[in-house]
Amino acid sequence: MHHHIILLLLLFPFLLLGCGDGGVGPAATAKTATSEVAYYTCPMHPTVHQAEPGACPICGMTLVPVLAEDMAAGVVRIDDSRRQAFGVRTAVVARGPLVAEVTAPGRIVPDETRITEVTLQVDGFIRDLRVDHTGQQVARGQTLFTLYSPMLVSTQRELLSAVGRDPALAQAARDRLRRFGISDQQVSLIEAGGVVVEELPIPSPASGRVMEKMAVAGMALMMGQPLYRLAPIDPVWVEADVYEADTSWVALGMRATLTLPAQPGRSWVGTIEFLDPQVDPVTRTRRARVALANRDGVLLPGMLGQVALRAQGEEGVVVPEEAVVHAGARDLAWIDLGEDRLAPRELHLGRRTVDGWEVLHGLEPGEVVVVSGNFLVAAETRIRTGAGTSAPAGHDHGSN
């Protein structure tokens, strides 16, 4: 088999002539009877070039003609036995939906629309710190700490002294406590107890995990000072960095599947809810955001994983990836013209799909392309080294 490949390589400098469509389409197969014969060669010994028909001086096989138009079109003849020896297989070019599977690295982040920053609307001092470390899970209404505030103490006294005596003054005190962030339930408890609460419990305004904690026991705090940042654990977001070359496949509403090295055997499914309107100039990626349910809380902010997207676009012509020869700046395929004839065809490729490559120009549905065979590797090598030049008229067809 290696001997056959070497012989075929010796023949390529005379046969790889250019990759235009002229003369290599299906119509060319009807011209063999009338075309001019350039020379005769042996199917098993391509280095044999003779001007007249006869027998091979090496093996005695009958010489076959090589047509001038085949030389001009870069056609090479390989019969069935040699194709079998080379492992040549072909496939029919088809037209169908363009389907792609895009993968992108993803990271879990909190749902930023539900992040809560805990602040107070009054000055005071933190006394009993109940939620004292980051990562702690808190529920809505759970006490974060107790607060001593001279302003709250004086306002409570005004309320209790006015209750039952001066309704207008009592209502003004209630309103002032509410502006300080004291809930209606707490105000009612103060009135019912009839006693000033010097250390008021401050409840969490939302459920979530403590992402940041600035509160410290005994600290003096000012109105509006950030004390905690709380983020929900269900749902969470996954931000996927889609590579620039894949962005044409990605769209809002597309199904996305997340897998994590930290959770082997599991996957989470959601849909793309947001696409960044620009590409990051450094990473050359576009951010896609997916919301995922996280009822068991195993998806933690900062985790890294892989996001898989399956996209289906419009219809197009698709050629198997194995059929494409990337020859420097050109992309080629070998077309089976029938009658043992193969010819190179230059392709204009579009996007990569799960079935191969989208072909914008160069192939039509129903044409037959070579998808495997060692001579394709040899052809690519010869093209890269500049073998695709035409042999001038009157070239000496003697053996190399």
N, C-alpha and C positions, 0 to 999 in steps of 0.2 A: 504493500500500500504506500509506503514511504517512497518507493521507486516511482510510482505513478504521480505522486505529488511533485517530485523533483522534475519529472518530464513536463508536467503541466506548467510549472514555473518557467521553464525554458521557453515555452511557447507564448507566455503572456506578453513579453515586449512587443510581439508582432500583432497581438489580438486586442489588447486594451487600448482602444483608439479614441474614445470620447463617449460621453454619456447622454447625448441629445436623443430625442425621441425619434428623429428621422431614421427610417429604415429598420427600426427594431420593433415595430408594432406587429400585430397579427397579420397585416397585409403582406409583410415581407416573406412569409412562408410560401406564398404562391409563386415566387420568382426563381426558385432554384433551377427550373428547367431551362430558363433563358438567360440566366446571369453568366457573366464571364468568369471562367475558372482562373484563379490566380496561380495556383499550383496544386500538386497532389501530395498527400501525406499519409502516413500509416497511423491508424487509430491507436496502436500500442506504442508507437515510436514517433512522437510528434516532431522530433528534430529532423526527420526525413522530409526533405522538400524536393520534389521533382517536377519538371515542366510537363512531362507526359505521364499518362496512366501506366500502370504496371504493377509489379509485386514489390513488396518491401525488401530491400537488400539485407535486412537484419533478421526478420522472422518469416518472410514469404507471404504475409497477408496482402490482400488486394488493397492498393492505395485508393484513398477517397479524395474527391475534389474539395478544395477550399475556395469558396466563391469570393470574388473581389468585393462584392457588396457586403458580404459578411465581415471581411477585414475592415472595411470602412466603418461598419457599425459596431465593431468590437465583439462580434459574435464568436463564440467558441462552441465546437461540437463535442459532446460527450455522450456516447451511446449508453444503453441500459446497463451493460455489464460493467463499464467503467463507473457509472453512477453508483451502482451497488458497491463497488470497491471503495469509492470515495465516501460512501455514506450519505449520498445526496437524498434529501427529502424536500417535497414541495408542499405549498398550501395555496388555497384560492383566496384572493383578496376579496373582502366583503365590506359591505356598508351596514352600519348599525349604530345604536346609541353609544356615545362616548362615556365610558365609566372609569372613574379614577378612585384610588384609595390614597388619601393624603394622611400622613402622620406628622405630628408636631409635638415638641416637648411642651408639657403643661405644668403649672404649679397651682396649688390650692391657696386661695386667699379668702378673707372674710367677705361677706356680702356688704359692700361699703354703703349701700342704701339703708342698712339697718344698724350701722355702728352708732353707738350712743356714747356721748361724752358727758360724764357726770360733773356738774358744777353746782354751786350754791348761789343764791341771790341775797346772801347776807354774810357779813363778816363774823368770825367766831374762832373757836378752838376745837380741834378733834380730841375727844377724850378716849372713848373705848372703841378701838379699831377692830371690827369684826372680820372684814374681808381684807386680809393682810398680805396676799401674795398674788403675783401674776399667774395666769393659767387657771385660777380658781373659777369654778362654775357657780353662777349666782342666778337666783330666780327673781322675777319681778316682785317687788314688795319686800324682799329680804333686807334686813338691816345691814348697811355697810359700815356705819360707825355711829357713835353718839356725838352730839354737837352741843357745846356750851357757847351761847351767844348773848352778850349783854342786851342787844337789841331785841332778841326774842323774849328774854326774861321780862324786860320792861313792858313789852307789848302784851304778854300774857297777863301781867298784873293789871294793865288797863282794862283788858277784856273781863277779867273776873270781878273787878270792882264795878264795872258798868252793867253787868248782867243783872236783870231784874230791876235796875234803877234808872238807867239811861239807854234805851234801845238804840238810838242813833250812834252813841259813842261806842256801844258794844259792837254794832255792825261795822263801824270804821276800824275797830281793832281786829275783827275777824278778817276784813278785807286786807289789812296790812300783813297779817300772818300768811294769808294765801299768796300775796306778792313776794313774800320771803321764801316761798316754796313749801310751806306747811300745808298738808292735804286737808280737805274738809273733814275726813275721818279723825285726823289728829286733833283738829280744832274742837270737834265735838267731844272727844275724850277729855281734853283739857277742861272744857266747860262742865262736863259731867263729874269730873273728879274734884273740881273746885280748888285745885292746888297747882301752883306754878311748877312746871317740869323744867328743871334747870338743864338737864342733859337730854335733849330731844333725839330719839332714834331717827336716822336718815335712811329711808328705804331706797332700794335700787329702782330706778325708773323703768328698767327693762331686764329681760332675761338674756343671758349670754355668758361668754367666757371673758375673764379679765385679760385684755391684751396689754394694757399699760396701767400701772398703779403709781400715782404721785402722792397719794395720801399717806401720811405718817402720823403715828400716835403722838399727841401733844402738840402738833404743829399749829401755828396760827395761820388761818387762811383768809383770803380776801374774796369779796364777792366776784364771781365769774372765773375764779381760779380753777383750772382743770384738775380733777382729783382721780378719775378713772376713765379708761376707754373700754367699753364693753362691745363685744362682737358676737353675733349669733353663731351657734354651731350647726344649725339646720334652718335653711339650706346654706351651702357654701358656694363659692365661685371657683371655677377653674379657668385660668387665663392661659390660652394656648398660643404659642408663637409660630404662626404659619409662615414658612419660608416664601420669599417673594415669588419664586418660580411657580408656587402652587396656589397663589392667591386667586387666580382666575377661576379655580374650581369652587372656592368657598363662598357661601351665601348665608344670609340670615335664615333661621329655621332649619338648617341642616342638622341631621342627627349626628351626635358625637359620642364616642365611647372612651371612657378613661380607664386605664389600667395603672397599677402602682406596684413597684418592686416591694414595697412594704406590706402589700396585701395580695400575695400570689393567689391566682385562681379566682379572684373577684374582679368585677367590672361594674362601672356606673355609667348610666346612659342619660343624656340630656340633649338639648338643642341649643344651637348658637343663638344667643339673644343680642349680641352686640359685636360689631366689627369696627376696629379702630379705623378712622377715615384716612390715616396716613401710614406709610411704611417707616419703621425705625431706621434712621440713616446710618446707624452703627451696625446693628445686627442684621439689617435687611430682612426683617420679618414684620408681619402684620398681626396685631393682637386680636384674638377671637375669644369671647367670653361665654362660658356655659354655666348655668346654674344647676346644681346637683342636690338632691335630697341626701341628708346625712343624719338619719334618725338614730343610728347607733353611735354617732359621734366619732367614728374611726377616721374620718377625713379631717386632718389637722392642717391649719394654715402653715405654709412653708413646705409641705410635702411636694415632691417632684414625681411626675409620671409621664405617660405617653397618651396622647389624644389621637384617636383614629377617626377619620372622616371619610365617608363613602359618598361620592358625588356622581350624579348622572346628568350629562349635558345633552346638547342637540346631537343629531345623527351626523356621522362622518365616515370617511374611508379609513379603515384600520389595517395595518400590516403587522404581523408578528415581530416582536423585537429581534428575534434571531435572524430575520431576513435582512435587517439593515446593517450595512457596512459603513462605519464612520471613517471616512477617508480624508483626514485633514479637515479642510473647510467644506468638504462635500459629504453628502449622505447618499449611498447607492444601494440598489437592490439588483439581484440577478433575476431576469425574467425568462421563464420557459416559453420559447416561441414554437415549440413542437419540432418534430423531425430532428430530435437530438440537439437542438440549437438553444444556447443560452446567451443572453445579451445583458450588458450592464445598463441600468437606467438611473439617472440622477433624480433624487427625491427632494421635495420641499416638505419638511416635517413640521407638525404642529406640536401638540402636547402629548406627553406620555400617558398612556391609559393602562388599565389592568390587563388588556389584551395585546398591548404592543404600543405602536406609535400611530398617532393621527397623521394622515398624509394629505397635505393641502394640494400638492400638484405632483404629478409623476406616475400615478397609478389609477387604474379604473377598476371598479368591481368586476369580478369574473376573471381578471388576469391571474396568472399563476406565477408565484415567486418561490425561489429557493430559500428554505429555512434552515438547512443544515448541510454540511459538507466541508471537508477539510480544504477544498480548493478555494472556499470563500476567504479563509484566513490568508492563503497564498495571494489571492487577488487583492485583498486589502493591503498586504505588504508591498506588492508591486505598484499599486496606485500611490501609496505614500512615498515610494522612492522614485516616482516620476516615470513609471513604465508606460503610462497611458498616452503615448505619442504615436502618431500614424507613421507607418512605413511608407517612404516615398515611392513613387512609380519607378519601376525598373529595379527595385531592390533585389539584391542577390539572395536567392532563397536557399543558399547552401546551408549545410548543417553548422550549428554553433559549436 
